[in-house]
Amino acid sequence: MSARTVLAAGFTLVAAAAEWAPIPPSAWDLKEDPARGIQGAVVLDQRLTFTGFSIVHTLRVRILSEAARDAAVFADFLPEAKDFEGRTVYRDGRVVPFDLRRDLSTKALKDRAPVRTLVAPGITSDCIVDCRWTEGDIERMAPLPLSLGPYGHWRIGGPYPIQQLTIEFLPRFGWVSALLGWPHFSRTEASGTITYVLRDIPRWEGPPYALKALTGLPQLAVWWQPPDLVEAGTQGAQAYWEATVEHFWKRMFKRDVRAGKAFQAFAKELTNGLPAEPGPAASTLLRRLDRRIRNIDQATLEEEGSLNLKAIGADTYKEARDLDFLVERGSAQPGEMLQLYLALLDHANARPILALARNRRRGRLHYDLPNAYQADRVLVGVRGGGDRILWFDPTLRFAPPGLIHPDYQGTDAVLVDTATWEVSRGVLPVQAPEAHVTHFAYTATIGEDGRHFRLAATFTGIPEWRQRARFMHLSPEGQASLLRSALEAALPEAGITSAQVLNALEPDANLAWRAEGNLDAAPTAPFFPFPGMASPLYLPATWPEPRTAPIVLDHLGIQVATCTFPIPPGYALAPFKPFVRENAFGRVAYLVETRKEGDAVQAKAAFRVDVRRAAAPASEIAAFRTFLGWIDEAMHLNLALERL
């Protein structure tokens, strides 16, 4: 499953013609028009043709300024991409041709691993670029290339608007397709060829706190419908998903699973003495599984050296459902961890609910769309009190039980009750801020020779899982070195004297940091009492206008920081005005207090940000920016001592 994107032109790849189409005079008349969203370049024509054994892509881009030269850099091709050809055309009729042999190279783009990249030659601030290529294997004779498998998904739109997009399905194409998220298109059918035409697709400005897949831009899905589901696909959504569960998910998780003596002994051991309540029992069972079976999705340094990760990752369908094989090997892929967890719950007479979900970065799961390949993750739900369902994801190594990956929170899902195998539609919850807490506890001393601080940091929920992923593949020395480097980068003026990461490989204990450092500063110099603390939310420097994309945050959460320090003799803490701000997106508080302890005065600074809203329409961008502005303001509020 993949969504291929032409990075520079910023749109999904497209279709072909035998000869280059004539360039109409109106193409040369185009000028930059920011009011219409035309800045730098515009995609005049984008075509994508499904021939039945290949995908042919053609595109034509009008370059309008020097700043848009990147619109003629194409990358992220499928492995099967071939037959590249193109040309750069100038206003006076001159043409510079280019092709695969001369102009395709492998290079690294910004924030990307090296990829095959096609750079059109001779680009100026006033030219037109034509490019086309093919993806597929004529010997395989399948509608989609092998690298896509039975399902392809394209998200259309980029930094330059598209005047016209044409999608063609030739008569040999025998799979299913759906155009999603874009109601304004024409559809024609002639001689067995189906053609869709979309016009005036706006540019995707890539604003902060937005997901392209959720903006209402066009998306194209193409998939093979298994024979067992063809008839159900014509009988409505409920019938389709019931058939999908019967023919695929039940087979995958029940009928094809083999459990012999090795697994039975393993299951007896892990289910022994579980708590009576379903939620705690499921949590304990997942922790026990995580300790006994090594999930290679996030291998430790020791595992990288001792396990054949490539071989484990190449398990066949049959091996992945042989529970004895997995238990005896002691290691598994993420999907195999799911198989084991479901089998353990079954052994414990639990009948969980499965949530077939889709990563929101790829798009929404459309219940009414007869496409079984939409779901890319299966979560396991256990009933708590009342209607409450506790969700577990055994594919996430060392994740706190009950954690839902942020890309699945609040998303639509197909729910399957394994007690009856009944199917319904549902929505995964957005987890409360209290589930995801970052806490920084500082102690400091201030003297004539500078300031010394100690830091103890702890994490829960998503912050903790991400910290584990950051450190668990390193040795203890490597973990300390990485933490020290991060603190030194955040505090270039400080001397970090020690840094330590605790419990990175101990899922039953909270991961923690410990660090110490010195800052060379006079006692009266203003200071931020939480040195090296990152902002709880990203604070963008720029915001594209106007805002059209919905606001999407990664997850809800809380960040707390405290700093206690004695006021040195002969000094007093300068007055500090309490800072408390709040709106629908959350609350920002920064308070300072002092108290006497004998002859000494102890000060405590407390900082807290509660992020309470995960998503909002674009119309609320002003309130969201205000919330971020309060965070930024609080992050720059310094304390100061005054001489008495």
C-alpha distance (Angstrom), angle and dihedral (degrees) to the residues before:
residue distance angle dihedral
M1 . . .
S2 3.78 . .
A3 3.77 145.2 .
R4 3.77 110.1 -148.7
T5 3.76 117.7 -155.3
V6 3.76 132.5 -170.6
L7 3.79 95.2 -130.9
A8 3.76 101.4 -155.8
A9 3.77 99.3 38.2
G10 3.80 84.0 39.7
F11 3.76 98.6 -142.7
T12 3.76 138.6 100.9
L13 3.79 118.4 -84.9
V14 3.81 122.3 -90.7
A15 3.88 156.0 -158.1
A16 3.80 142.5 -70.7
A17 3.78 151.7 -121.5
A18 3.79 131.8 -166.0
E19 3.81 93.0 -122.0
W20 3.76 131.9 19.8
A21 3.77 110.3 -87.9
P22 3.81 115.3 -120.2
I23 3.79 114.9 -92.9
P24 3.81 109.0 -120.3
P25 3.82 117.1 -134.9
S26 3.81 89.1 -118.7
A27 3.80 89.0 68.8
W28 3.81 90.3 64.8
D29 3.80 91.1 46.4
L30 3.81 92.4 62.5
K31 3.80 116.1 113.3
E32 3.77 134.7 -179.0
D33 3.79 111.2 -80.4
P34 3.84 113.1 174.8
A35 3.80 90.7 -174.4
R36 3.82 88.3 63.9
G37 3.80 93.4 41.0
I38 3.83 93.4 -106.4
Q39 3.79 108.1 137.0
G40 3.77 125.3 150.5
A41 3.80 98.5 -19.5
V42 3.77 144.4 4.1
V43 3.80 131.1 -153.2
L44 3.79 103.9 -124.8
D45 3.78 97.1 -174.1
Q46 3.78 133.5 2.8
R47 3.79 120.7 -176.9
L48 3.77 132.7 -175.6
T49 3.81 118.9 -175.4
F50 3.81 124.5 -172.2
T51 3.80 106.0 -157.3
G52 3.81 97.4 -179.4
F53 3.81 93.9 -104.0
S54 3.82 102.7 39.0
I55 3.79 144.8 14.1
V56 3.79 115.8 -119.3
H57 3.79 118.3 -158.4
T58 3.77 128.7 -161.3
L59 3.76 129.5 170.2
R60 3.77 138.5 171.8
V61 3.81 120.5 -158.4
R62 3.80 127.3 -170.6
I63 3.82 111.9 -147.9
L64 3.82 111.6 -151.4
S65 3.80 103.8 172.1
E66 3.78 143.5 18.4
A67 3.80 89.5 -110.6
A68 3.82 90.5 66.7
R69 3.81 98.7 57.2
D70 3.80 87.2 116.6
A71 3.82 88.2 69.7
A72 3.81 86.1 76.9
V73 3.81 94.8 54.3
F74 3.81 111.1 94.0
A75 3.79 124.8 -170.3
D76 3.82 147.2 148.7
F77 3.80 94.9 68.8
L78 3.78 121.2 175.2
P79 3.82 114.5 -103.9
E80 3.82 88.3 -110.1
A81 3.82 93.8 56.4
K82 3.81 112.2 127.9
D83 3.81 144.6 142.8
F84 3.79 93.6 58.8
E85 3.76 116.2 -176.8
G86 3.75 135.9 154.9
R87 3.75 148.1 145.3
T88 3.79 141.2 -139.9
V89 3.81 111.6 -136.8
Y90 3.81 126.7 -161.7
R91 3.77 130.7 -154.2
D92 3.82 91.9 -108.1
G93 3.82 91.9 56.7
R94 3.81 98.5 -100.9
V95 3.81 115.3 142.0
V96 3.83 131.6 -157.7
P97 3.83 109.9 -165.3
F98 3.81 123.6 -154.8
D99 3.79 135.6 -174.1
L100 3.79 145.3 174.9
R101 3.79 97.3 -84.6
R102 3.79 95.9 54.9
D103 3.76 107.4 28.2
L104 3.83 111.8 28.5
S105 3.80 113.6 97.0
T106 3.78 140.4 158.8
K107 3.77 114.1 -113.6
A108 3.78 142.0 145.9
L109 3.78 118.5 -102.8
K110 3.79 123.9 -160.5
D111 3.82 110.7 -58.9
R112 3.80 90.8 -8.0
A113 3.77 137.2 110.1
P114 3.81 114.4 -115.3
V115 3.81 110.9 -70.0
R116 3.77 136.9 174.4
T117 3.78 105.8 -84.8
L118 3.79 131.6 -170.5
V119 3.81 114.7 -157.9
A120 3.78 115.0 -169.0
P121 3.82 110.4 -133.9
G122 3.78 126.6 -130.5
I123 3.80 97.3 28.3
T124 3.81 115.3 173.1
S125 3.79 134.4 169.4
D126 3.82 90.1 -93.8
C127 3.80 114.6 43.0
I128 3.79 145.4 97.6
V129 3.80 124.7 -122.1
D130 3.81 123.0 -154.8
C131 3.80 119.2 -169.4
R132 3.81 136.0 169.8
W133 3.78 139.3 170.9
T134 3.81 141.5 161.0
E135 3.80 131.4 -121.3
G136 3.78 119.9 -161.4
D137 3.77 147.0 62.1
I138 3.79 115.3 -100.7
E139 3.82 90.7 -159.9
R140 3.81 90.8 57.6
M141 3.82 92.4 48.8
A142 3.82 95.8 -158.6
P143 3.81 125.4 140.4
L144 3.83 92.2 -123.7
P145 3.80 128.8 41.4
L146 3.79 117.0 -101.8
S147 3.82 92.3 -110.2
L148 3.81 90.1 63.0
G149 3.79 94.7 46.0
P150 3.82 117.4 -165.3
Y151 3.81 95.5 -24.8
G152 3.78 135.0 51.8
H153 3.78 126.3 -178.0
W154 3.79 125.3 -171.5
R155 3.81 125.1 -167.6
I156 3.78 109.5 -158.3
G157 3.79 127.3 -151.3
G158 3.77 138.4 62.0
P159 3.80 144.5 171.7
Y160 3.81 91.3 -54.5
P161 3.81 125.5 58.5
I162 3.80 120.9 -113.7
Q163 3.79 116.5 -133.9
Q164 3.79 95.1 -167.3
L165 3.79 135.0 5.4
T166 3.81 119.8 -171.2
I167 3.80 122.6 -168.4
E168 3.80 117.7 -171.3
F169 3.79 131.5 -171.6
L170 3.80 111.9 -166.3
P171 3.84 121.5 -148.0
R172 3.82 93.6 -97.3
F173 3.81 90.7 60.4
G174 3.79 105.5 102.8
W175 3.79 104.3 170.5
V176 3.80 131.8 93.0
S177 3.79 125.0 -92.4
A178 3.78 137.5 -177.1
L179 3.79 133.0 -171.1
L180 3.80 108.3 -145.7
G181 3.77 137.3 -168.4
W182 3.80 98.4 11.5
P183 3.81 117.6 86.5
H184 3.82 96.8 179.4
F185 3.80 108.8 84.0
S186 3.78 141.3 108.1
R187 3.80 123.6 -125.5
T188 3.77 125.4 -160.8
E189 3.78 133.1 173.9
A190 3.79 123.7 -159.6
S191 3.82 129.9 162.1
G192 3.80 90.2 -11.9
T193 3.82 95.0 -52.9
I194 3.80 116.1 120.5
T195 3.81 115.6 -155.5
Y196 3.79 129.7 -170.1
V197 3.80 120.8 -168.0
L198 3.80 122.2 -166.2
R199 3.79 122.3 -176.5
D200 3.79 137.8 -163.0
I201 3.79 99.6 11.5
P202 3.82 105.8 -178.0
R203 3.75 123.0 -126.7
W204 3.77 120.5 -92.9
E205 3.78 103.9 -127.2
G206 3.81 94.3 -167.8
P207 3.81 95.8 -132.6
P208 3.80 123.4 -171.4
Y209 3.78 116.9 -87.8
A210 3.79 96.4 21.3
L211 3.80 137.3 111.1
K212 3.78 117.7 -143.9
A213 3.80 92.0 -146.7
L214 3.81 91.0 60.5
T215 3.80 100.1 47.7
G216 3.80 101.8 87.9
L217 3.80 95.2 -106.6
P218 3.83 116.0 141.7
Q219 3.78 120.6 -79.9
L220 3.78 128.0 -172.6
A221 3.80 123.6 -153.2
V222 3.81 123.2 -169.1
W223 3.80 122.4 179.2
W224 3.78 147.2 158.4
Q225 3.80 112.7 -112.1
P226 3.81 109.7 -142.4
P227 3.82 112.1 -125.7
D228 3.81 91.6 -116.6
L229 3.82 89.4 60.8
V230 3.80 102.3 41.0
E231 3.79 96.1 92.9
A232 3.82 93.4 40.1
G233 3.79 88.6 53.0
T234 3.80 88.6 67.7
Q235 3.82 95.7 47.6
G236 3.80 102.4 67.9
A237 3.78 136.8 -86.8
Q238 3.81 98.2 -71.3
A239 3.80 93.5 51.5
Y240 3.79 91.3 45.9
W241 3.80 96.2 52.4
E242 3.79 91.9 43.4
A243 3.80 88.8 54.5
T244 3.81 90.7 46.1
V245 3.79 91.0 53.6
E246 3.80 92.6 46.3
H247 3.79 97.6 47.1
F248 3.81 100.9 33.9
W249 3.78 119.4 12.6
K250 3.81 96.1 41.7
R251 3.76 89.5 46.3
M252 3.79 92.2 47.1
F253 3.80 96.5 46.7
K254 3.81 101.7 29.4
R255 3.79 121.6 10.3
D256 3.81 98.2 42.7
V257 3.83 95.3 41.6
R258 3.79 117.1 106.8
A259 3.80 119.3 -160.1
G260 3.79 120.4 177.2
K261 3.78 137.4 165.1
A262 3.80 96.0 -57.6
F263 3.78 92.9 55.6
Q264 3.80 93.7 41.9
A265 3.81 90.5 55.8
F266 3.80 90.4 45.1
A267 3.81 92.1 49.2
K268 3.79 92.8 47.5
E269 3.79 90.1 53.4
L270 3.81 96.3 46.4
T271 3.80 96.3 44.2
N272 3.80 95.0 46.9
G273 3.80 113.8 116.2
L274 3.78 97.7 1.5
P275 3.83 117.5 168.0
A276 3.79 115.1 -91.8
E277 3.81 95.9 -123.0
P278 3.84 114.6 83.2
G279 3.81 96.8 -130.5
P280 3.82 98.0 50.2
A281 3.81 89.5 41.0
A282 3.81 92.1 54.4
S283 3.82 91.1 45.8
T284 3.79 92.9 49.9
L285 3.78 91.8 46.8
L286 3.80 92.3 51.8
R287 3.81 91.4 49.5
R288 3.80 90.8 50.7
L289 3.80 91.3 49.5
D290 3.81 91.4 48.9
R291 3.80 90.5 53.3
R292 3.81 95.4 48.0
I293 3.81 103.6 39.9
R294 3.79 120.5 49.0
N295 3.79 111.8 -132.9
I296 3.81 104.2 -147.7
D297 3.80 92.6 -158.3
Q298 3.81 86.7 89.6
A299 3.78 106.1 21.7
T300 3.79 121.8 -169.2
L301 3.78 122.3 -127.8
E302 3.80 90.3 -101.2
E303 3.80 91.9 50.1
E304 3.79 92.8 48.9
G305 3.80 87.5 59.4
S306 3.80 99.8 39.4
L307 3.82 105.6 36.2
N308 3.78 130.2 67.7
L309 3.80 93.1 -128.0
K310 3.79 93.5 176.7
A311 3.80 92.5 55.2
I312 3.81 92.8 46.5
G313 3.79 89.7 50.2
A314 3.81 89.9 53.6
D315 3.81 97.5 59.9
T316 3.78 114.4 145.3
Y317 3.81 122.7 -122.0
K318 3.80 88.8 -102.1
E319 3.81 94.2 49.7
A320 3.81 91.4 48.2
R321 3.82 89.2 59.4
D322 3.80 96.8 43.3
L323 3.80 99.2 98.5
D324 3.81 93.6 -174.9
F325 3.80 89.1 55.7
L326 3.82 92.0 50.6
V327 3.80 94.8 45.7
E328 3.79 93.7 47.9
R329 3.80 91.7 48.1
G330 3.80 91.9 47.5
S331 3.79 95.0 -147.2
A332 3.78 134.9 82.7
Q333 3.77 147.7 175.1
P334 3.82 117.1 -106.8
G335 3.81 92.3 -99.7
E336 3.80 90.0 50.7
M337 3.81 89.5 53.5
L338 3.80 86.1 57.9
Q339 3.81 90.6 51.4
L340 3.80 91.5 50.9
Y341 3.79 94.1 46.3
L342 3.80 93.0 50.7
A343 3.80 90.7 48.6
L344 3.81 91.0 49.7
L345 3.80 91.3 50.6
D346 3.80 88.8 49.7
H347 3.81 89.6 51.1
A348 3.81 87.9 52.5
N349 3.83 89.5 51.9
A350 3.79 92.2 -112.5
R351 3.79 117.4 142.9
P352 3.78 106.1 -158.8
I353 3.77 131.0 -166.8
L354 3.78 116.6 -115.8
A355 3.79 120.5 -144.0
L356 3.80 113.3 -156.4
A357 3.79 100.1 -156.6
R358 3.78 140.9 174.3
N359 3.79 129.3 -138.5
R360 3.80 105.8 -108.0
R361 3.81 90.2 -139.7
R362 3.80 87.0 67.5
G363 3.79 94.5 45.2
R364 3.77 140.5 -93.4
L365 3.77 125.2 -46.0
H366 3.80 105.4 -114.9
Y367 3.78 108.1 -149.7
D368 3.80 91.3 -167.9
L369 3.81 92.4 54.1
P370 3.84 112.3 91.6
N371 3.79 94.2 -135.6
A372 3.80 116.8 122.5
Y373 3.81 91.6 -174.1
Q374 3.81 93.2 69.4
A375 3.79 92.8 86.7
D376 3.80 111.4 81.5
R377 3.82 99.9 167.6
V378 3.81 135.1 42.2
L379 3.80 118.0 -153.0
V380 3.79 123.2 -167.2
G381 3.79 118.8 -132.6
V382 3.79 126.5 -161.4
R383 3.78 120.8 -168.9
G384 3.77 116.2 -115.7
G385 3.77 126.0 179.8
G386 3.80 116.5 -28.5
D387 3.78 113.6 -23.6
R388 3.80 93.0 -22.5
I389 3.80 117.2 126.6
L390 3.81 121.9 -163.2
W391 3.80 111.3 -149.2
F392 3.80 125.6 -146.9
D393 3.78 131.7 -173.0
P394 3.83 111.1 -162.9
T395 3.82 91.1 -178.2
L396 3.83 91.0 73.2
R397 3.76 107.3 82.2
F398 3.81 116.1 -133.0
A399 3.80 91.0 -7.0
P400 3.81 112.9 150.7
P401 3.82 107.8 -96.9
G402 3.77 109.0 -99.1
L403 3.79 95.1 30.8
I404 3.79 115.7 137.1
H405 3.78 114.8 -157.8
P406 3.83 108.3 -112.0
D407 3.80 92.5 -121.5
Y408 3.81 89.3 64.3
Q409 3.79 101.3 41.0
G410 3.78 113.0 111.8
T411 3.81 93.2 8.3
D412 3.79 129.5 133.9
A413 3.79 115.7 -103.4
V414 3.78 143.3 178.5
L415 3.81 107.7 -117.8
V416 3.80 121.0 -150.0
D417 3.81 120.7 -169.2
T418 3.81 104.1 -150.8
A419 3.81 91.3 -161.4
T420 3.80 88.9 69.8
W421 3.82 102.5 2.5
E422 3.79 88.4 -125.1
V423 3.80 116.8 157.4
S424 3.80 130.0 -139.5
R425 3.77 138.6 157.5
G426 3.77 120.3 -106.4
V427 3.78 147.5 155.5
L428 3.79 126.5 -115.3
P429 3.81 112.8 -127.4
V430 3.77 128.2 -106.0
Q431 3.78 102.6 -124.7
A432 3.80 119.0 -123.7
P433 3.82 121.4 -102.5
E434 3.80 90.0 -113.2
A435 3.83 89.8 66.7
H436 3.80 92.8 64.0
V437 3.79 113.1 47.7
T438 3.79 132.2 162.3
H439 3.80 115.5 -167.0
F440 3.79 126.7 -170.8
A441 3.81 116.7 -171.9
Y442 3.80 115.3 -170.2
T443 3.75 131.0 -175.6
A444 3.78 118.1 -171.1
T445 3.76 142.7 -179.6
I446 3.78 124.9 -155.1
G447 3.78 122.5 -155.2
E448 3.76 142.4 155.8
D449 3.81 89.1 -90.8
G450 3.81 95.0 53.8
R451 3.78 139.9 -86.2
H452 3.78 129.7 -53.1
F453 3.81 123.1 -162.8
R454 3.78 138.7 -172.8
L455 3.79 122.2 -158.6
A456 3.80 129.7 -159.5
A457 3.81 113.4 -179.5
T458 3.79 128.3 -175.5
F459 3.80 132.4 -178.8
T460 3.80 139.4 -162.1
G461 3.79 134.1 -171.1
I462 3.79 118.5 -5.2
P463 3.84 94.9 -2.6
E464 3.81 90.2 54.8
W465 3.81 93.8 46.6
R466 3.79 90.6 50.9
Q467 3.78 91.9 47.8
R468 3.81 89.6 53.1
A469 3.79 90.9 50.0
R470 3.79 88.4 50.8
F471 3.81 96.3 52.3
M472 3.82 110.6 20.6
H473 3.81 96.4 86.0
L474 3.82 90.9 58.1
S475 3.79 134.0 79.5
P476 3.84 116.5 -110.8
E477 3.80 87.7 -99.4
G478 3.79 90.9 49.7
Q479 3.79 91.3 48.9
A480 3.80 91.0 52.5
S481 3.79 91.4 46.8
L482 3.81 92.5 51.1
L483 3.81 92.3 48.8
R484 3.80 91.7 47.0
S485 3.81 91.0 50.1
A486 3.80 91.3 50.0
L487 3.80 92.3 50.5
E488 3.80 92.0 46.3
A489 3.80 90.0 51.6
A490 3.81 90.6 50.6
L491 3.82 92.5 43.4
P492 3.80 108.2 32.7
E493 3.80 90.0 163.2
A494 3.82 93.2 56.2
G495 3.75 132.5 81.4
I496 3.81 109.4 -133.1
T497 3.79 105.8 -150.4
S498 3.81 98.7 -179.6
A499 3.79 140.1 6.0
Q500 3.79 130.3 -179.8
V501 3.80 136.9 173.0
L502 3.80 115.7 -150.1
N503 3.81 129.9 -157.7
A504 3.82 97.5 -0.1
L505 3.81 89.0 147.1
E506 3.81 97.3 33.7
P507 3.81 107.8 88.3
D508 3.82 92.1 -178.2
A509 3.81 91.2 61.4
N510 3.79 128.4 58.9
L511 3.77 114.3 -104.4
A512 3.81 110.7 -116.6
W513 3.79 142.3 -179.3
R514 3.76 128.2 -139.6
A515 3.79 121.2 -170.3
E516 3.78 142.3 156.4
G517 3.76 132.7 -164.2
N518 3.78 147.9 161.3
L519 3.78 131.6 -127.8
D520 3.79 120.4 -160.3
A521 3.80 103.9 -137.7
A522 3.78 139.9 126.8
P523 3.82 116.0 -102.0
T524 3.81 91.6 -112.9
A525 3.82 94.6 50.3
P526 3.83 112.7 113.1
F527 3.79 111.7 -106.1
F528 3.80 140.5 -173.5
P529 3.82 105.9 -128.9
F530 3.82 93.8 -145.8
P531 3.82 103.6 59.7
G532 3.79 115.5 -166.3
M533 3.81 95.0 8.3
A534 3.79 112.2 144.3
S535 3.78 122.0 -137.2
P536 3.81 111.8 -92.5
L537 3.81 88.8 -128.5
Y538 3.78 133.2 30.6
L539 3.81 110.8 -96.9
P540 3.83 109.0 -150.0
A541 3.78 119.2 -145.9
T542 3.81 93.2 -149.6
W543 3.79 136.7 27.2
P544 3.82 119.9 -157.5
E545 3.78 112.6 -128.2
P546 2.93 135.3 -105.5
R547 3.78 100.3 31.7
T548 3.80 112.2 -139.4
A549 3.81 102.7 153.8
P550 3.81 121.5 89.0
I551 3.80 115.9 -106.8
V552 3.81 112.5 -106.5
L553 3.80 124.5 -178.3
D554 3.78 123.7 -164.0
H555 3.81 95.2 -122.5
L556 3.77 143.3 -38.8
G557 3.77 117.2 -93.7
I558 3.77 151.6 139.7
Q559 3.79 129.4 -113.7
V560 3.79 117.4 -165.5
A561 3.79 128.9 -178.0
T562 3.78 130.1 178.5
C563 3.77 130.9 -178.2
T564 3.78 124.5 -170.8
F565 3.78 121.6 -170.7
P566 3.80 137.4 158.4
I567 3.79 118.0 -115.0
P568 3.81 105.0 -121.5
P569 3.83 116.8 -122.1
G570 3.78 113.0 -86.5
Y571 3.81 94.0 29.8
A572 3.79 138.5 88.3
L573 3.77 131.4 -162.7
A574 3.79 111.5 -102.4
P575 3.82 114.4 -119.0
F576 3.80 112.6 -81.7
K577 3.78 122.3 -164.5
P578 3.82 112.5 -138.1
F579 3.79 111.5 -110.3
V580 3.81 115.1 -148.0
R581 3.79 123.1 155.2
E582 3.79 130.6 165.2
N583 3.80 141.9 176.0
A584 3.80 138.4 148.8
F585 3.82 92.6 -66.5
G586 3.77 95.6 55.1
R587 3.76 149.7 -75.2
V588 3.80 133.3 -73.6
A589 3.80 119.4 -163.9
Y590 3.81 130.9 174.9
L591 3.80 116.2 174.5
V592 3.79 134.7 169.4
E593 3.79 128.8 -162.4
T594 3.79 137.1 173.9
R595 3.77 131.8 -156.6
K596 3.78 135.2 -178.1
E597 3.79 120.1 -115.4
G598 3.77 105.2 -175.0
D599 3.78 107.4 -58.4
A600 3.81 92.1 -18.8
V601 3.79 129.6 84.9
Q602 3.80 118.8 -141.0
A603 3.81 121.3 -159.1
K604 3.79 127.9 -159.6
A605 3.80 126.6 -168.6
A606 3.80 117.5 -165.0
F607 3.81 125.0 -166.4
R608 3.79 124.1 -177.1
V609 3.80 135.5 170.2
D610 3.80 121.4 -173.3
V611 3.82 114.9 -165.6
R612 3.80 104.6 -158.1
R613 3.78 107.2 166.3
A614 3.79 125.0 61.2
A615 3.80 101.3 -173.5
A616 3.79 141.3 10.3
P617 3.80 139.5 169.1
A618 3.78 119.8 -90.0
S619 3.80 89.4 -106.6
E620 3.81 89.0 73.2
I621 3.79 95.4 57.7
A622 3.82 92.1 110.8
A623 3.81 92.0 58.9
F624 3.79 91.4 45.7
R625 3.79 92.8 50.0
T626 3.80 88.6 48.8
F627 3.81 89.2 54.4
L628 3.80 91.6 50.2
G629 3.79 89.0 46.4
W630 3.79 90.4 57.4
I631 3.80 90.2 51.9
D632 3.79 90.3 49.9
E633 3.79 91.4 47.9
A634 3.80 92.5 49.6
M635 3.81 91.3 48.5
H636 3.81 88.0 59.4
L637 3.81 99.3 46.1
N638 3.79 107.9 113.2
L639 3.78 132.0 -164.7
A640 3.79 124.5 -138.4
L641 3.78 139.6 -167.7
E642 3.78 123.6 -135.0
R643 3.79 126.4 -153.2
L644 3.78 114.1 -116.3
